[in-house]
Amino acid sequence: MRLQWEPAQEAHVLLYPEGMVKLNGSAGAIISRCDGVRTVAEIVADLERTYGLTGLSGDVIAFVALALDKRWLELRA
């Protein structure tokens, strides 16, 4: 699975052997920060700082859970 910006789609997409998933802006912003180094709390703080918002924790956690369920992300031991 590979994340990339797709200019033709004007969106981040996840590419995998069976196809492609086009992400909305929020999903792209979250998943692009999932680098295996930052914690979810750090990602939330970065998003809140970048977009001048607060209270994003629940939405970020819900998306990360969805991404794990769909195997777009994996946890490292």
mmCIF file of the N, C-alpha and C atoms, coordinates in Angstrom:
data_MODEL
# 
_entry.id   MODEL 
# 
loop_
_atom_site.group_PDB 
_atom_site.id 
_atom_site.type_symbol 
_atom_site.label_atom_id 
_atom_site.label_alt_id 
_atom_site.label_comp_id 
_atom_site.label_asym_id 
_atom_site.label_entity_id 
_atom_site.label_seq_id 
_atom_site.pdbx_PDB_ins_code 
_atom_site.Cartn_x 
_atom_site.Cartn_y 
_atom_site.Cartn_z 
_atom_site.occupancy 
_atom_site.B_iso_or_equiv 
_atom_site.pdbx_formal_charge 
_atom_site.auth_seq_id 
_atom_site.auth_comp_id 
_atom_site.auth_asym_id 
_atom_site.auth_atom_id 
_atom_site.pdbx_PDB_model_num 
ATOM 1   N N  . MET A 1 1  ? 0.850   -1.159 0.000   1.00 0.00 ? 1  MET A N  1 
ATOM 2   C CA . MET A 1 1  ? 0.000   0.000  0.000   1.00 0.00 ? 1  MET A CA 1 
ATOM 3   C C  . MET A 1 1  ? 0.902   1.229  0.000   1.00 0.00 ? 1  MET A C  1 
ATOM 4   N N  . ARG A 1 2  ? 0.525   2.187  -0.830  1.00 0.00 ? 2  ARG A N  1 
ATOM 5   C CA . ARG A 1 2  ? 1.326   3.403  -0.940  1.00 0.00 ? 2  ARG A CA 1 
ATOM 6   C C  . ARG A 1 2  ? 0.400   4.606  -0.986  1.00 0.00 ? 2  ARG A C  1 
ATOM 7   N N  . LEU A 1 3  ? 0.768   5.643  -0.242  1.00 0.00 ? 3  LEU A N  1 
ATOM 8   C CA . LEU A 1 3  ? 0.032   6.894  -0.227  1.00 0.00 ? 3  LEU A CA 1 
ATOM 9   C C  . LEU A 1 3  ? 0.712   7.868  -1.163  1.00 0.00 ? 3  LEU A C  1 
ATOM 10  N N  . GLN A 1 4  ? -0.080  8.537  -1.991  1.00 0.00 ? 4  GLN A N  1 
ATOM 11  C CA . GLN A 1 4  ? 0.498   9.585  -2.828  1.00 0.00 ? 4  GLN A CA 1 
ATOM 12  C C  . GLN A 1 4  ? -0.556  10.639 -3.134  1.00 0.00 ? 4  GLN A C  1 
ATOM 13  N N  . TRP A 1 5  ? -0.069  11.839 -3.485  1.00 0.00 ? 5  TRP A N  1 
ATOM 14  C CA . TRP A 1 5  ? -0.950  12.909 -3.936  1.00 0.00 ? 5  TRP A CA 1 
ATOM 15  C C  . TRP A 1 5  ? -1.208  12.686 -5.414  1.00 0.00 ? 5  TRP A C  1 
ATOM 16  N N  . GLU A 1 6  ? -2.453  12.708 -5.796  1.00 0.00 ? 6  GLU A N  1 
ATOM 17  C CA . GLU A 1 6  ? -2.832  12.492 -7.193  1.00 0.00 ? 6  GLU A CA 1 
ATOM 18  C C  . GLU A 1 6  ? -3.405  13.802 -7.735  1.00 0.00 ? 6  GLU A C  1 
ATOM 19  N N  . PRO A 1 7  ? -2.605  14.536 -8.522  1.00 0.00 ? 7  PRO A N  1 
ATOM 20  C CA . PRO A 1 7  ? -3.075  15.831 -9.028  1.00 0.00 ? 7  PRO A CA 1 
ATOM 21  C C  . PRO A 1 7  ? -4.376  15.737 -9.835  1.00 0.00 ? 7  PRO A C  1 
ATOM 22  N N  . ALA A 1 8  ? -4.535  14.702 -10.632 1.00 0.00 ? 8  ALA A N  1 
ATOM 23  C CA . ALA A 1 8  ? -5.744  14.556 -11.440 1.00 0.00 ? 8  ALA A CA 1 
ATOM 24  C C  . ALA A 1 8  ? -6.989  14.413 -10.564 1.00 0.00 ? 8  ALA A C  1 
ATOM 25  N N  . GLN A 1 9  ? -6.835  13.789 -9.402  1.00 0.00 ? 9  GLN A N  1 
ATOM 26  C CA . GLN A 1 9  ? -7.947  13.605 -8.462  1.00 0.00 ? 9  GLN A CA 1 
ATOM 27  C C  . GLN A 1 9  ? -8.047  14.774 -7.475  1.00 0.00 ? 9  GLN A C  1 
ATOM 28  N N  . GLU A 1 10 ? -6.982  15.577 -7.416  1.00 0.00 ? 10 GLU A N  1 
ATOM 29  C CA . GLU A 1 10 ? -6.855  16.637 -6.420  1.00 0.00 ? 10 GLU A CA 1 
ATOM 30  C C  . GLU A 1 10 ? -7.077  16.095 -5.014  1.00 0.00 ? 10 GLU A C  1 
ATOM 31  N N  . ALA A 1 11 ? -6.429  14.940 -4.749  1.00 0.00 ? 11 ALA A N  1 
ATOM 32  C CA . ALA A 1 11 ? -6.621  14.265 -3.458  1.00 0.00 ? 11 ALA A CA 1 
ATOM 33  C C  . ALA A 1 11 ? -5.478  13.289 -3.219  1.00 0.00 ? 11 ALA A C  1 
ATOM 34  N N  . HIS A 1 12 ? -5.300  12.937 -1.925  1.00 0.00 ? 12 HIS A N  1 
ATOM 35  C CA . HIS A 1 12 ? -4.426  11.830 -1.600  1.00 0.00 ? 12 HIS A CA 1 
ATOM 36  C C  . HIS A 1 12 ? -5.143  10.539 -1.979  1.00 0.00 ? 12 HIS A C  1 
ATOM 37  N N  . VAL A 1 13 ? -4.381  9.583  -2.472  1.00 0.00 ? 13 VAL A N  1 
ATOM 38  C CA . VAL A 1 13 ? -4.930  8.271  -2.788  1.00 0.00 ? 13 VAL A CA 1 
ATOM 39  C C  . VAL A 1 13 ? -4.043  7.199  -2.175  1.00 0.00 ? 13 VAL A C  1 
ATOM 40  N N  . LEU A 1 14 ? -4.648  6.084  -1.839  1.00 0.00 ? 14 LEU A N  1 
ATOM 41  C CA . LEU A 1 14 ? -3.915  4.900  -1.408  1.00 0.00 ? 14 LEU A CA 1 
ATOM 42  C C  . LEU A 1 14 ? -3.920  3.937  -2.584  1.00 0.00 ? 14 LEU A C  1 
ATOM 43  N N  . LEU A 1 15 ? -2.725  3.556  -3.011  1.00 0.00 ? 15 LEU A N  1 
ATOM 44  C CA . LEU A 1 15 ? -2.597  2.625  -4.125  1.00 0.00 ? 15 LEU A CA 1 
ATOM 45  C C  . LEU A 1 15 ? -2.232  1.257  -3.582  1.00 0.00 ? 15 LEU A C  1 
ATOM 46  N N  . TYR A 1 16 ? -2.891  0.234  -4.093  1.00 0.00 ? 16 TYR A N  1 
ATOM 47  C CA . TYR A 1 16 ? -2.591  -1.139 -3.712  1.00 0.00 ? 16 TYR A CA 1 
ATOM 48  C C  . TYR A 1 16 ? -2.822  -2.013 -4.930  1.00 0.00 ? 16 TYR A C  1 
ATOM 49  N N  . PRO A 1 17 ? -2.333  -3.252 -4.929  1.00 0.00 ? 17 PRO A N  1 
ATOM 50  C CA . PRO A 1 17 ? -2.411  -4.075 -6.144  1.00 0.00 ? 17 PRO A CA 1 
ATOM 51  C C  . PRO A 1 17 ? -3.812  -4.211 -6.733  1.00 0.00 ? 17 PRO A C  1 
ATOM 52  N N  . GLU A 1 18 ? -4.835  -4.241 -5.901  1.00 0.00 ? 18 GLU A N  1 
ATOM 53  C CA . GLU A 1 18 ? -6.193  -4.446 -6.390  1.00 0.00 ? 18 GLU A CA 1 
ATOM 54  C C  . GLU A 1 18 ? -6.873  -3.164 -6.830  1.00 0.00 ? 18 GLU A C  1 
ATOM 55  N N  . GLY A 1 19 ? -6.288  -2.009 -6.569  1.00 0.00 ? 19 GLY A N  1 
ATOM 56  C CA . GLY A 1 19 ? -6.945  -0.774 -6.959  1.00 0.00 ? 19 GLY A CA 1 
ATOM 57  C C  . GLY A 1 19 ? -6.442  0.443  -6.233  1.00 0.00 ? 19 GLY A C  1 
ATOM 58  N N  . MET A 1 20 ? -7.357  1.388  -6.019  1.00 0.00 ? 20 MET A N  1 
ATOM 59  C CA . MET A 1 20 ? -7.019  2.671  -5.444  1.00 0.00 ? 20 MET A CA 1 
ATOM 60  C C  . MET A 1 20 ? -8.176  3.145  -4.575  1.00 0.00 ? 20 MET A C  1 
ATOM 61  N N  . VAL A 1 21 ? -7.835  3.837  -3.488  1.00 0.00 ? 21 VAL A N  1 
ATOM 62  C CA . VAL A 1 21 ? -8.831  4.471  -2.631  1.00 0.00 ? 21 VAL A CA 1 
ATOM 63  C C  . VAL A 1 21 ? -8.540  5.964  -2.629  1.00 0.00 ? 21 VAL A C  1 
ATOM 64  N N  . LYS A 1 22 ? -9.521  6.754  -3.037  1.00 0.00 ? 22 LYS A N  1 
ATOM 65  C CA . LYS A 1 22 ? -9.401  8.203  -2.986  1.00 0.00 ? 22 LYS A CA 1 
ATOM 66  C C  . LYS A 1 22 ? -9.824  8.671  -1.602  1.00 0.00 ? 22 LYS A C  1 
ATOM 67  N N  . LEU A 1 23 ? -8.954  9.427  -0.940  1.00 0.00 ? 23 LEU A N  1 
ATOM 68  C CA . LEU A 1 23 ? -9.229  9.905  0.410   1.00 0.00 ? 23 LEU A CA 1 
ATOM 69  C C  . LEU A 1 23 ? -9.767  11.333 0.360   1.00 0.00 ? 23 LEU A C  1 
ATOM 70  N N  . ASN A 1 24 ? -10.682 11.639 1.263   1.00 0.00 ? 24 ASN A N  1 
ATOM 71  C CA . ASN A 1 24 ? -11.114 13.037 1.358   1.00 0.00 ? 24 ASN A CA 1 
ATOM 72  C C  . ASN A 1 24 ? -10.009 13.843 2.040   1.00 0.00 ? 24 ASN A C  1 
ATOM 73  N N  . GLY A 1 25 ? -10.182 15.155 2.107   1.00 0.00 ? 25 GLY A N  1 
ATOM 74  C CA . GLY A 1 25 ? -9.132  16.014 2.656   1.00 0.00 ? 25 GLY A CA 1 
ATOM 75  C C  . GLY A 1 25 ? -8.733  15.682 4.076   1.00 0.00 ? 25 GLY A C  1 
ATOM 76  N N  . SER A 1 26 ? -9.718  15.421 4.919   1.00 0.00 ? 26 SER A N  1 
ATOM 77  C CA . SER A 1 26 ? -9.418  15.096 6.324   1.00 0.00 ? 26 SER A CA 1 
ATOM 78  C C  . SER A 1 26 ? -8.651  13.786 6.437   1.00 0.00 ? 26 SER A C  1 
ATOM 79  N N  . ALA A 1 27 ? -9.101  12.774 5.716   1.00 0.00 ? 27 ALA A N  1 
ATOM 80  C CA . ALA A 1 27 ? -8.439  11.472 5.760   1.00 0.00 ? 27 ALA A CA 1 
ATOM 81  C C  . ALA A 1 27 ? -7.006  11.588 5.243   1.00 0.00 ? 27 ALA A C  1 
ATOM 82  N N  . GLY A 1 28 ? -6.820  12.338 4.164   1.00 0.00 ? 28 GLY A N  1 
ATOM 83  C CA . GLY A 1 28 ? -5.472  12.536 3.632   1.00 0.00 ? 28 GLY A CA 1 
ATOM 84  C C  . GLY A 1 28 ? -4.568  13.248 4.616   1.00 0.00 ? 28 GLY A C  1 
ATOM 85  N N  . ALA A 1 29 ? -5.117  14.263 5.299   1.00 0.00 ? 29 ALA A N  1 
ATOM 86  C CA . ALA A 1 29 ? -4.332  15.005 6.291   1.00 0.00 ? 29 ALA A CA 1 
ATOM 87  C C  . ALA A 1 29 ? -3.913  14.107 7.448   1.00 0.00 ? 29 ALA A C  1 
ATOM 88  N N  . ILE A 1 30 ? -4.805  13.227 7.867   1.00 0.00 ? 30 ILE A N  1 
ATOM 89  C CA . ILE A 1 30 ? -4.481  12.328 8.983   1.00 0.00 ? 30 ILE A CA 1 
ATOM 90  C C  . ILE A 1 30 ? -3.480  11.272 8.544   1.00 0.00 ? 30 ILE A C  1 
ATOM 91  N N  . ILE A 1 31 ? -3.792  10.557 7.484   1.00 0.00 ? 31 ILE A N  1 
ATOM 92  C CA . ILE A 1 31 ? -2.957  9.408  7.106   1.00 0.00 ? 31 ILE A CA 1 
ATOM 93  C C  . ILE A 1 31 ? -1.568  9.845  6.635   1.00 0.00 ? 31 ILE A C  1 
ATOM 94  N N  . SER A 1 32 ? -1.465  11.041 6.078   1.00 0.00 ? 32 SER A N  1 
ATOM 95  C CA . SER A 1 32 ? -0.149  11.511 5.650   1.00 0.00 ? 32 SER A CA 1 
ATOM 96  C C  . SER A 1 32 ? 0.766   11.792 6.837   1.00 0.00 ? 32 SER A C  1 
ATOM 97  N N  . ARG A 1 33 ? 0.193   11.953 8.016   1.00 0.00 ? 33 ARG A N  1 
ATOM 98  C CA . ARG A 1 33 ? 0.992   12.180 9.225   1.00 0.00 ? 33 ARG A CA 1 
ATOM 99  C C  . ARG A 1 33 ? 1.327   10.875 9.957   1.00 0.00 ? 33 ARG A C  1 
ATOM 100 N N  . CYS A 1 34 ? 0.747   9.776  9.538   1.00 0.00 ? 34 CYS A N  1 
ATOM 101 C CA . CYS A 1 34 ? 1.000   8.476  10.168  1.00 0.00 ? 34 CYS A CA 1 
ATOM 102 C C  . CYS A 1 34 ? 2.307   7.930  9.610   1.00 0.00 ? 34 CYS A C  1 
ATOM 103 N N  . ASP A 1 35 ? 3.392   8.265  10.299  1.00 0.00 ? 35 ASP A N  1 
ATOM 104 C CA . ASP A 1 35 ? 4.728   7.945  9.800   1.00 0.00 ? 35 ASP A CA 1 
ATOM 105 C C  . ASP A 1 35 ? 5.445   6.870  10.609  1.00 0.00 ? 35 ASP A C  1 
ATOM 106 N N  . GLY A 1 36 ? 4.764   6.293  11.582  1.00 0.00 ? 36 GLY A N  1 
ATOM 107 C CA . GLY A 1 36 ? 5.408   5.277  12.402  1.00 0.00 ? 36 GLY A CA 1 
ATOM 108 C C  . GLY A 1 36 ? 6.249   5.854  13.526  1.00 0.00 ? 36 GLY A C  1 
ATOM 109 N N  . VAL A 1 37 ? 6.337   7.174  13.588  1.00 0.00 ? 37 VAL A N  1 
ATOM 110 C CA . VAL A 1 37 ? 7.123   7.845  14.620  1.00 0.00 ? 37 VAL A CA 1 
ATOM 111 C C  . VAL A 1 37 ? 6.205   8.608  15.568  1.00 0.00 ? 37 VAL A C  1 
ATOM 112 N N  . ARG A 1 38 ? 5.279   9.364  14.997  1.00 0.00 ? 38 ARG A N  1 
ATOM 113 C CA . ARG A 1 38 ? 4.377   10.182 15.799  1.00 0.00 ? 38 ARG A CA 1 
ATOM 114 C C  . ARG A 1 38 ? 3.268   9.340  16.422  1.00 0.00 ? 38 ARG A C  1 
ATOM 115 N N  . THR A 1 39 ? 2.886   9.717  17.617  1.00 0.00 ? 39 THR A N  1 
ATOM 116 C CA . THR A 1 39 ? 1.740   9.082  18.269  1.00 0.00 ? 39 THR A CA 1 
ATOM 117 C C  . THR A 1 39 ? 0.455   9.722  17.727  1.00 0.00 ? 39 THR A C  1 
ATOM 118 N N  . VAL A 1 40 ? -0.670  9.090  18.015  1.00 0.00 ? 40 VAL A N  1 
ATOM 119 C CA . VAL A 1 40 ? -1.947  9.661  17.608  1.00 0.00 ? 40 VAL A CA 1 
ATOM 120 C C  . VAL A 1 40 ? -2.135  11.022 18.281  1.00 0.00 ? 40 VAL A C  1 
ATOM 121 N N  . ALA A 1 41 ? -1.744  11.135 19.530  1.00 0.00 ? 41 ALA A N  1 
ATOM 122 C CA . ALA A 1 41 ? -1.861  12.421 20.236  1.00 0.00 ? 41 ALA A CA 1 
ATOM 123 C C  . ALA A 1 41 ? -1.028  13.500 19.547  1.00 0.00 ? 41 ALA A C  1 
ATOM 124 N N  . GLU A 1 42 ? 0.142   13.156 19.079  1.00 0.00 ? 42 GLU A N  1 
ATOM 125 C CA . GLU A 1 42 ? 0.986   14.123 18.362  1.00 0.00 ? 42 GLU A CA 1 
ATOM 126 C C  . GLU A 1 42 ? 0.364   14.508 17.021  1.00 0.00 ? 42 GLU A C  1 
ATOM 127 N N  . ILE A 1 43 ? -0.245  13.544 16.355  1.00 0.00 ? 43 ILE A N  1 
ATOM 128 C CA . ILE A 1 43 ? -0.923  13.829 15.089  1.00 0.00 ? 43 ILE A CA 1 
ATOM 129 C C  . ILE A 1 43 ? -2.105  14.769 15.330  1.00 0.00 ? 43 ILE A C  1 
ATOM 130 N N  . VAL A 1 44 ? -2.880  14.502 16.373  1.00 0.00 ? 44 VAL A N  1 
ATOM 131 C CA . VAL A 1 44 ? -4.004  15.378 16.723  1.00 0.00 ? 44 VAL A CA 1 
ATOM 132 C C  . VAL A 1 44 ? -3.504  16.793 16.996  1.00 0.00 ? 44 VAL A C  1 
ATOM 133 N N  . ALA A 1 45 ? -2.459  16.911 17.796  1.00 0.00 ? 45 ALA A N  1 
ATOM 134 C CA . ALA A 1 45 ? -1.919  18.232 18.139  1.00 0.00 ? 45 ALA A CA 1 
ATOM 135 C C  . ALA A 1 45 ? -1.438  18.965 16.883  1.00 0.00 ? 45 ALA A C  1 
ATOM 136 N N  . ASP A 1 46 ? -0.779  18.257 15.981  1.00 0.00 ? 46 ASP A N  1 
ATOM 137 C CA . ASP A 1 46 ? -0.299  18.864 14.744  1.00 0.00 ? 46 ASP A CA 1 
ATOM 138 C C  . ASP A 1 46 ? -1.467  19.340 13.879  1.00 0.00 ? 46 ASP A C  1 
ATOM 139 N N  . LEU A 1 47 ? -2.497  18.514 13.742  1.00 0.00 ? 47 LEU A N  1 
ATOM 140 C CA . LEU A 1 47 ? -3.669  18.902 12.954  1.00 0.00 ? 47 LEU A CA 1 
ATOM 141 C C  . LEU A 1 47 ? -4.371  20.115 13.570  1.00 0.00 ? 47 LEU A C  1 
ATOM 142 N N  . GLU A 1 48 ? -4.544  20.100 14.881  1.00 0.00 ? 48 GLU A N  1 
ATOM 143 C CA . GLU A 1 48 ? -5.207  21.222 15.546  1.00 0.00 ? 48 GLU A CA 1 
ATOM 144 C C  . GLU A 1 48 ? -4.400  22.505 15.373  1.00 0.00 ? 48 GLU A C  1 
ATOM 145 N N  . ARG A 1 49 ? -3.085  22.407 15.465  1.00 0.00 ? 49 ARG A N  1 
ATOM 146 C CA . ARG A 1 49 ? -2.213  23.567 15.282  1.00 0.00 ? 49 ARG A CA 1 
ATOM 147 C C  . ARG A 1 49 ? -2.264  24.047 13.825  1.00 0.00 ? 49 ARG A C  1 
ATOM 148 N N  . THR A 1 50 ? -2.174  23.113 12.881  1.00 0.00 ? 50 THR A N  1 
ATOM 149 C CA . THR A 1 50 ? -2.149  23.454 11.459  1.00 0.00 ? 50 THR A CA 1 
ATOM 150 C C  . THR A 1 50 ? -3.436  24.124 11.007  1.00 0.00 ? 50 THR A C  1 
ATOM 151 N N  . TYR A 1 51 ? -4.574  23.600 11.452  1.00 0.00 ? 51 TYR A N  1 
ATOM 152 C CA . TYR A 1 51 ? -5.868  24.090 10.985  1.00 0.00 ? 51 TYR A CA 1 
ATOM 153 C C  . TYR A 1 51 ? -6.558  25.049 11.955  1.00 0.00 ? 51 TYR A C  1 
ATOM 154 N N  . GLY A 1 52 ? -5.903  25.343 13.093  1.00 0.00 ? 52 GLY A N  1 
ATOM 155 C CA . GLY A 1 52 ? -6.477  26.278 14.057  1.00 0.00 ? 52 GLY A CA 1 
ATOM 156 C C  . GLY A 1 52 ? -7.778  25.786 14.669  1.00 0.00 ? 52 GLY A C  1 
ATOM 157 N N  . LEU A 1 53 ? -7.864  24.480 14.890  1.00 0.00 ? 53 LEU A N  1 
ATOM 158 C CA . LEU A 1 53 ? -9.064  23.856 15.440  1.00 0.00 ? 53 LEU A CA 1 
ATOM 159 C C  . LEU A 1 53 ? -8.755  23.182 16.768  1.00 0.00 ? 53 LEU A C  1 
ATOM 160 N N  . THR A 1 54 ? -9.793  22.839 17.497  1.00 0.00 ? 54 THR A N  1 
ATOM 161 C CA . THR A 1 54 ? -9.643  22.046 18.718  1.00 0.00 ? 54 THR A CA 1 
ATOM 162 C C  . THR A 1 54 ? -10.669 20.922 18.681  1.00 0.00 ? 54 THR A C  1 
ATOM 163 N N  . GLY A 1 55 ? -10.454 19.932 19.545  1.00 0.00 ? 55 GLY A N  1 
ATOM 164 C CA . GLY A 1 55 ? -11.429 18.856 19.684  1.00 0.00 ? 55 GLY A CA 1 
ATOM 165 C C  . GLY A 1 55 ? -11.426 17.836 18.558  1.00 0.00 ? 55 GLY A C  1 
ATOM 166 N N  . LEU A 1 56 ? -10.282 17.649 17.904  1.00 0.00 ? 56 LEU A N  1 
ATOM 167 C CA . LEU A 1 56 ? -10.209 16.707 16.788  1.00 0.00 ? 56 LEU A CA 1 
ATOM 168 C C  . LEU A 1 56 ? -9.906  15.274 17.207  1.00 0.00 ? 56 LEU A C  1 
ATOM 169 N N  . SER A 1 57 ? -9.603  15.063 18.466  1.00 0.00 ? 57 SER A N  1 
ATOM 170 C CA . SER A 1 57 ? -9.150  13.760 18.934  1.00 0.00 ? 57 SER A CA 1 
ATOM 171 C C  . SER A 1 57 ? -10.107 12.626 18.561  1.00 0.00 ? 57 SER A C  1 
ATOM 172 N N  . GLY A 1 58 ? -11.385 12.787 18.827  1.00 0.00 ? 58 GLY A N  1 
ATOM 173 C CA . GLY A 1 58 ? -12.357 11.727 18.539  1.00 0.00 ? 58 GLY A CA 1 
ATOM 174 C C  . GLY A 1 58 ? -12.415 11.368 17.066  1.00 0.00 ? 58 GLY A C  1 
ATOM 175 N N  . ASP A 1 59 ? -12.393 12.384 16.211  1.00 0.00 ? 59 ASP A N  1 
ATOM 176 C CA . ASP A 1 59 ? -12.440 12.135 14.766  1.00 0.00 ? 59 ASP A CA 1 
ATOM 177 C C  . ASP A 1 59 ? -11.172 11.443 14.276  1.00 0.00 ? 59 ASP A C  1 
ATOM 178 N N  . VAL A 1 60 ? -10.032 11.872 14.791  1.00 0.00 ? 60 VAL A N  1 
ATOM 179 C CA . VAL A 1 60 ? -8.765  11.257 14.371  1.00 0.00 ? 60 VAL A CA 1 
ATOM 180 C C  . VAL A 1 60 ? -8.713  9.799  14.835  1.00 0.00 ? 60 VAL A C  1 
ATOM 181 N N  . ILE A 1 61 ? -9.089  9.562  16.077  1.00 0.00 ? 61 ILE A N  1 
ATOM 182 C CA . ILE A 1 61 ? -9.088  8.188  16.595  1.00 0.00 ? 61 ILE A CA 1 
ATOM 183 C C  . ILE A 1 61 ? -10.047 7.314  15.789  1.00 0.00 ? 61 ILE A C  1 
ATOM 184 N N  . ALA A 1 62 ? -11.221 7.839  15.454  1.00 0.00 ? 62 ALA A N  1 
ATOM 185 C CA . ALA A 1 62 ? -12.193 7.066  14.667  1.00 0.00 ? 62 ALA A CA 1 
ATOM 186 C C  . ALA A 1 62 ? -11.625 6.738  13.287  1.00 0.00 ? 62 ALA A C  1 
ATOM 187 N N  . PHE A 1 63 ? -10.958 7.702  12.651  1.00 0.00 ? 63 PHE A N  1 
ATOM 188 C CA . PHE A 1 63 ? -10.392 7.424  11.338  1.00 0.00 ? 63 PHE A CA 1 
ATOM 189 C C  . PHE A 1 63 ? -9.249  6.423  11.427  1.00 0.00 ? 63 PHE A C  1 
ATOM 190 N N  . VAL A 1 64 ? -8.375  6.564  12.417  1.00 0.00 ? 64 VAL A N  1 
ATOM 191 C CA . VAL A 1 64 ? -7.274  5.617  12.577  1.00 0.00 ? 64 VAL A CA 1 
ATOM 192 C C  . VAL A 1 64 ? -7.824  4.206  12.805  1.00 0.00 ? 64 VAL A C  1 
ATOM 193 N N  . ALA A 1 65 ? -8.870  4.083  13.603  1.00 0.00 ? 65 ALA A N  1 
ATOM 194 C CA . ALA A 1 65 ? -9.497  2.765  13.822  1.00 0.00 ? 65 ALA A CA 1 
ATOM 195 C C  . ALA A 1 65 ? -10.029 2.197  12.512  1.00 0.00 ? 65 ALA A C  1 
ATOM 196 N N  . LEU A 1 66 ? -10.680 3.030  11.714  1.00 0.00 ? 66 LEU A N  1 
ATOM 197 C CA . LEU A 1 66 ? -11.190 2.597  10.410  1.00 0.00 ? 66 LEU A CA 1 
ATOM 198 C C  . LEU A 1 66 ? -10.042 2.171  9.499   1.00 0.00 ? 66 LEU A C  1 
ATOM 199 N N  . ALA A 1 67 ? -8.989  2.977  9.471   1.00 0.00 ? 67 ALA A N  1 
ATOM 200 C CA . ALA A 1 67 ? -7.835  2.675  8.616   1.00 0.00 ? 67 ALA A CA 1 
ATOM 201 C C  . ALA A 1 67 ? -7.150  1.377  9.038   1.00 0.00 ? 67 ALA A C  1 
ATOM 202 N N  . LEU A 1 68 ? -7.093  1.123  10.333  1.00 0.00 ? 68 LEU A N  1 
ATOM 203 C CA . LEU A 1 68 ? -6.527  -0.144 10.810  1.00 0.00 ? 68 LEU A CA 1 
ATOM 204 C C  . LEU A 1 68 ? -7.425  -1.306 10.395  1.00 0.00 ? 68 LEU A C  1 
ATOM 205 N N  . ASP A 1 69 ? -8.731  -1.131 10.537  1.00 0.00 ? 69 ASP A N  1 
ATOM 206 C CA . ASP A 1 69 ? -9.690  -2.176 10.173  1.00 0.00 ? 69 ASP A CA 1 
ATOM 207 C C  . ASP A 1 69 ? -9.607  -2.508 8.680   1.00 0.00 ? 69 ASP A C  1 
ATOM 208 N N  . LYS A 1 70 ? -9.408  -1.496 7.853   1.00 0.00 ? 70 LYS A N  1 
ATOM 209 C CA . LYS A 1 70 ? -9.324  -1.702 6.409   1.00 0.00 ? 70 LYS A CA 1 
ATOM 210 C C  . LYS A 1 70 ? -7.908  -2.059 5.950   1.00 0.00 ? 70 LYS A C  1 
ATOM 211 N N  . ARG A 1 71 ? -7.003  -2.125 6.927   1.00 0.00 ? 71 ARG A N  1 
ATOM 212 C CA . ARG A 1 71 ? -5.590  -2.459 6.676   1.00 0.00 ? 71 ARG A CA 1 
ATOM 213 C C  . ARG A 1 71 ? -4.871  -1.417 5.829   1.00 0.00 ? 71 ARG A C  1 
ATOM 214 N N  . TRP A 1 72 ? -5.339  -0.174 5.936   1.00 0.00 ? 72 TRP A N  1 
ATOM 215 C CA . TRP A 1 72 ? -4.625  0.928  5.305   1.00 0.00 ? 72 TRP A CA 1 
ATOM 216 C C  . TRP A 1 72 ? -3.432  1.310  6.157   1.00 0.00 ? 72 TRP A C  1 
ATOM 217 N N  . LEU A 1 73 ? -3.514  1.030  7.458   1.00 0.00 ? 73 LEU A N  1 
ATOM 218 C CA . LEU A 1 73 ? -2.435  1.251  8.416   1.00 0.00 ? 73 LEU A CA 1 
ATOM 219 C C  . LEU A 1 73 ? -2.197  -0.041 9.167   1.00 0.00 ? 73 LEU A C  1 
ATOM 220 N N  . GLU A 1 74 ? -1.005  -0.179 9.705   1.00 0.00 ? 74 GLU A N  1 
ATOM 221 C CA . GLU A 1 74 ? -0.724  -1.316 10.575  1.00 0.00 ? 74 GLU A CA 1 
ATOM 222 C C  . GLU A 1 74 ? 0.074   -0.823 11.770  1.00 0.00 ? 74 GLU A C  1 
ATOM 223 N N  . LEU A 1 75 ? -0.148  -1.483 12.896  1.00 0.00 ? 75 LEU A N  1 
ATOM 224 C CA . LEU A 1 75 ? 0.578   -1.141 14.113  1.00 0.00 ? 75 LEU A CA 1 
ATOM 225 C C  . LEU A 1 75 ? 1.903   -1.878 14.130  1.00 0.00 ? 75 LEU A C  1 
ATOM 226 N N  . ARG A 1 76 ? 2.922   -1.173 14.551  1.00 0.00 ? 76 ARG A N  1 
ATOM 227 C CA . ARG A 1 76 ? 4.242   -1.801 14.709  1.00 0.00 ? 76 ARG A CA 1 
ATOM 228 C C  . ARG A 1 76 ? 4.447   -2.157 16.163  1.00 0.00 ? 76 ARG A C  1 
ATOM 229 N N  . ALA A 1 77 ? 5.018   -3.315 16.382  1.00 0.00 ? 77 ALA A N  1 
ATOM 230 C CA . ALA A 1 77 ? 5.265   -3.768 17.753  1.00 0.00 ? 77 ALA A CA 1 
ATOM 231 C C  . ALA A 1 77 ? 6.485   -3.096 18.337  1.00 0.00 ? 77 ALA A C  1 
# 
